[in-house]
Amino acid sequence: MSASHVEVFAALRMDMARAHLLVGILLIGILFSPSAYAHDQKEYTIILHSEGSNPDGVNGGILVDTDSLFFRNHDSRDGAMHRILVDANSDGEFEGVDDFDTGWLNTNCEKNETGALVDSDCKTAAFIELSASNGLLPGNISMIHQIDFEGVVDEYTFYANFALDDHTVNTDPGTSSTTNEDTESSRDSNLRAVILVSVFISLLLIVKLTNPKNDD
């Protein structure tokens, strides 16, 4: 093999080594990036019907900060409207300055020939994000589910319990972690293992490609 060919191969080998090194650095960055372990935002659906809702509440251990409640009116009665009132500051009042509601949710919304809503304010569903941006802090949030049908308004209690999106692992041997924490910890450990193996393989390739003995 001529000297020029050797130089070309050596240059290619160095380029590949640099590429693998860059991949390794990126994987390490992902490994230690907090966002790599942030949970996917969840939308928890609640069906609103003539006798209340399904489910009638959300227990702890299911939702965390920035997850959302998705309320949808599935009442089969024509003209039945539903609304969720939220006691945002947990003072027992549902129409205070800090409180809010979903607005009335209709059974259906009329559309014109182009598919646009005839009444732009009409809606059949609504989201409530469980986060500080909505004035909601982790814990139990009390709500009232109102149903307006033919001028009569019925009320049902509703609640949603959510926690902080905490990915720290409890190291106290005197306490036991929840199933949810164990699942999160296992998933994070598996992700770290995959990334570390990828980095290790990249480093091996770099050593092999840059080894002078490969020029023989």
C-alpha positions as CSV (number, residue, x, y, z in Angstrom):
1,M,0.0,0.0,0.0
2,S,1.4,3.4,-1.0
3,A,2.2,6.1,1.6
4,S,-0.7,8.3,0.3
5,H,-3.2,5.4,0.8
6,V,-1.9,4.9,4.3
7,E,-2.4,8.6,5.1
8,V,-5.9,8.5,3.7
9,F,-6.8,5.5,5.8
10,A,-5.2,7.0,8.8
11,A,-7.3,10.2,8.3
12,L,-10.5,8.2,7.9
13,R,-9.7,6.3,11.0
14,M,-9.2,9.5,13.0
15,D,-12.4,10.9,11.7
16,M,-14.3,7.8,12.7
17,A,-12.6,8.0,16.1
18,R,-13.6,11.6,16.5
19,A,-17.2,10.7,15.5
20,H,-17.4,7.9,18.1
21,L,-15.9,10.2,20.7
22,L,-18.6,12.8,20.0
23,V,-21.3,10.2,20.2
24,G,-19.9,9.1,23.6
25,I,-19.9,12.7,24.9
26,L,-23.4,13.2,23.7
27,L,-24.6,10.0,25.4
28,I,-22.9,11.0,28.6
29,G,-24.6,14.4,28.5
30,I,-27.9,12.6,28.0
31,L,-27.2,10.3,30.9
32,F,-26.7,13.1,33.4
33,S,-29.3,15.4,32.0
34,P,-32.2,15.9,34.4
35,S,-34.6,16.2,31.4
36,A,-33.7,12.6,30.3
37,Y,-35.7,11.3,33.3
38,A,-38.6,13.8,33.3
39,H,-41.9,12.0,33.0
40,D,-44.2,12.1,30.0
41,Q,-47.1,14.4,30.7
42,K,-50.2,12.3,31.3
43,E,-53.8,13.2,30.4
44,Y,-56.2,11.4,32.8
45,T,-59.7,11.1,31.2
46,I,-62.9,11.6,33.2
47,I,-66.2,10.8,31.5
48,L,-69.1,13.0,32.6
49,H,-72.5,11.4,32.4
50,S,-76.0,11.9,33.7
51,E,-75.3,10.5,37.2
52,G,-71.9,12.0,37.9
53,S,-68.6,11.0,36.5
54,N,-66.4,8.0,35.9
55,P,-64.2,7.9,37.9
56,D,-65.6,10.1,40.7
57,G,-62.1,11.0,41.8
58,V,-58.3,10.4,41.4
59,N,-56.4,8.9,44.2
60,G,-52.8,9.6,45.1
61,G,-50.0,7.7,43.3
62,I,-51.4,8.2,39.8
63,L,-50.8,11.8,38.8
64,V,-47.9,14.2,39.3
65,D,-47.2,17.8,38.7
66,T,-48.0,19.0,35.1
67,D,-50.3,16.0,34.4
68,S,-53.8,17.0,33.3
69,L,-57.4,16.0,33.9
70,F,-59.4,15.7,30.7
71,F,-63.1,16.1,31.3
72,R,-65.5,15.1,28.5
73,N,-69.2,15.4,28.4
74,H,-70.7,12.0,27.4
75,D,-74.2,12.8,28.7
76,S,-76.6,11.2,26.2
77,R,-79.4,13.7,27.1
78,D,-79.8,16.5,24.6
79,G,-79.0,19.9,26.1
80,A,-77.4,18.5,29.3
81,M,-74.4,20.7,30.3
82,H,-71.6,19.9,32.8
83,R,-69.1,22.1,34.6
84,I,-66.2,21.5,37.0
85,L,-65.6,24.0,39.8
86,V,-62.1,24.0,41.3
87,D,-61.2,25.1,44.9
88,A,-57.7,26.1,43.9
89,N,-56.7,27.5,47.3
90,S,-58.4,24.8,49.4
91,D,-60.4,27.2,51.5
92,G,-63.7,25.3,51.0
93,E,-65.1,27.9,48.6
94,F,-65.4,27.2,44.9
95,E,-66.0,30.6,43.4
96,G,-63.4,32.7,45.1
97,V,-60.9,35.0,43.5
98,D,-58.3,32.3,43.2
99,D,-60.7,29.6,42.1
100,F,-61.7,28.7,38.5
101,D,-63.9,26.4,36.5
102,T,-64.0,24.6,33.1
103,G,-67.0,26.6,31.8
104,W,-70.1,24.7,30.7
105,L,-69.4,21.6,28.6
106,N,-72.1,20.8,26.1
107,T,-73.3,17.4,24.8
108,N,-72.4,18.5,21.3
109,C,-71.5,21.6,19.4
110,E,-73.2,22.7,16.1
111,K,-71.0,23.2,13.1
112,N,-71.6,25.0,9.8
113,E,-71.0,23.7,6.4
114,T,-67.3,24.4,6.5
115,G,-66.9,22.4,9.8
116,A,-66.4,25.5,12.0
117,L,-68.3,26.0,15.2
118,V,-71.4,28.0,15.0
119,D,-70.8,29.2,18.5
120,S,-67.1,29.7,19.1
121,D,-67.6,29.4,22.8
122,C,-69.2,26.0,22.6
123,K,-67.1,23.0,23.8
124,T,-67.6,19.4,24.9
125,A,-64.4,18.8,26.8
126,A,-61.9,20.7,28.9
127,F,-58.4,20.2,30.4
128,I,-57.2,21.1,33.9
129,E,-53.5,21.1,34.3
130,L,-52.3,20.1,37.7
131,S,-49.6,22.6,38.2
132,A,-48.6,25.8,40.0
133,S,-49.3,27.7,36.7
134,N,-53.0,27.0,37.5
135,G,-52.6,27.9,41.1
136,L,-52.7,24.3,42.2
137,L,-50.2,22.9,44.6
138,P,-49.5,19.1,45.2
139,G,-52.0,17.4,47.4
140,N,-55.7,16.9,47.3
141,I,-57.7,19.3,45.1
142,S,-61.4,19.5,45.9
143,M,-63.9,20.1,43.0
144,I,-67.6,20.2,42.3
145,H,-69.1,18.6,39.3
146,Q,-72.3,20.5,38.3
147,I,-74.9,19.1,35.8
148,D,-77.5,21.5,34.3
149,F,-80.4,19.8,32.7
150,E,-83.6,21.5,31.8
151,G,-82.9,24.3,34.3
152,V,-82.2,22.0,37.3
153,V,-78.6,21.9,38.6
154,D,-77.3,18.9,40.4
155,E,-73.9,18.8,42.2
156,Y,-71.5,16.0,42.8
157,T,-68.1,16.1,44.7
158,F,-64.9,15.3,42.8
159,Y,-61.3,15.3,43.9
160,A,-57.9,14.8,42.4
161,N,-54.7,14.0,44.4
162,F,-51.3,14.7,42.7
163,A,-47.7,14.8,43.9
164,L,-44.5,16.5,42.9
165,D,-42.6,14.9,39.9
166,D,-39.8,13.7,42.2
167,H,-37.3,11.2,40.7
168,T,-35.1,11.0,43.8
169,V,-34.5,7.6,45.3
170,N,-35.3,7.1,49.0
171,T,-32.1,5.6,50.6
172,D,-33.4,5.4,54.1
173,P,-33.4,1.6,55.0
174,G,-36.1,2.2,57.6
175,T,-38.7,3.2,55.0
176,S,-40.1,1.4,52.0
177,S,-40.6,3.0,48.6
178,T,-43.9,2.9,46.7
179,T,-44.5,0.8,43.6
180,N,-44.5,3.9,41.5
181,E,-41.1,5.0,42.9
182,D,-39.7,1.5,42.3
183,T,-40.9,1.6,38.7
184,E,-39.3,5.0,38.0
185,S,-36.1,3.9,39.6
186,S,-35.9,0.7,37.6
187,R,-36.6,2.6,34.4
188,D,-33.9,5.2,35.1
189,S,-31.4,2.4,36.0
190,N,-32.1,0.6,32.8
191,L,-31.6,3.8,30.7
192,R,-28.3,4.5,32.5
193,A,-27.1,1.0,31.8
194,V,-27.9,1.2,28.1
195,I,-26.1,4.6,27.8
196,L,-23.1,3.4,29.7
197,V,-22.8,0.3,27.5
198,S,-23.1,2.5,24.4
199,V,-20.3,4.8,25.7
200,F,-18.1,1.8,26.5
201,I,-18.5,0.3,23.0
202,S,-17.7,3.7,21.5
203,L,-14.5,4.0,23.6
204,L,-13.4,0.5,22.5
205,L,-13.9,1.5,18.9
206,I,-11.9,4.6,19.4
207,V,-9.0,2.6,20.9
208,K,-9.2,0.1,18.0
209,L,-9.3,2.7,15.3
210,T,-6.4,4.8,16.7
211,N,-4.2,1.8,17.6
212,P,-0.9,2.1,15.6
213,K,-0.7,-1.7,15.2
214,N,-3.7,-1.5,12.8
215,D,-1.4,0.2,10.3
216,D,0.6,-3.1,9.8
